[in-house]
Amino acid sequence: MRITFLGTGAAGGVPLYGCSCAACSVAKTNAVFAREPCSALIESGTTRILIDGGLMDLHKRFAPGDLDAIVLTHFHPDHVQGLFHLRWGKGPSIPVFIPPDPDGCADLFRHPGILDFNPQKAFSAFEIGGLKVTPVPLIHSKPTFGYVFEVTGGPTFAYLTDTRGLPNDTQHFLQTIKPDGLAIDCTFPPSGQPKGHNDWTLALDCIQAVDPAQAWLIHISHELDNWRQSTNPALPNRINVARDGDWVDFTLPS
């Protein structure tokens, strides 16, 4: 199973329009430090699953038939805006697995085009190709799911954005399976009282509670990148701050 972080940015991305902070200034001149909307590609065998549709060039990145499915964490614009163009395409329909949000985002439900929306229930696993996928509830301003991806008899990977902390049942579920990899919302620098999303401290607390083998911080804002540039905070070896284009392979146990 391979996970590719296609985008790792919070709403607004990095560089943020009109901002001249150190993080945004660097990102304007060096694409390595830029961050697009938070999204990832999960690949296992011939199965390819896109997490979230906030990238605006989905119709260019993926040809018809390239994706087996899309799973959406929630319906905020930075996680679905790329679907508005993709839906008018031609070719086979694309299954889109979603949390139970009857409002969705604007008129995607009324005019889905080639997108086939499938509401899911928390902790009710479903299969895409050879992957078992389990939605887990998160804490956000709209109904939001994280997703746990599992290869039968092999590795597990949890993708958790957007969230502020973890619900007790989600934390217990993750502690039970102890995923090989975990990517989690880390939007803000340490703040004491983050709103809507994890800050640095809360994200690390969540990782410690779940205790995955490896972890990546995602949904990064320019404020967090700016703070990191000025403080250079230490992280345990098993935790990384993901960047756009980073990827990791998880292999079956020998």
Buried (B, 14 or more C-beta within 10 A) or exposed (E): BBBBBBBBBBBBBBBBEEBEBEBBBBBBEEEEBBBBBBBBBBBBEEBBBBBBBBBBEBBEBBEEEEBBBBBBBBBBEBBBBBBBBBBEBEEEEBBBBBBEBEEBBEEBBEEBBBBBBEBBEBEEEBEBBBBBBBBBBBBBEBBBBBBBBBBEEBBBBBBBBBBBBBBEEBBEBBBEBEBBBBBBBBBBBBBEEBEEBBBBBBBBBBBEEBEBEBBBBBBBBBBBBBBBEEEEEEBEEBBBBBBBEBEBEBEEEE
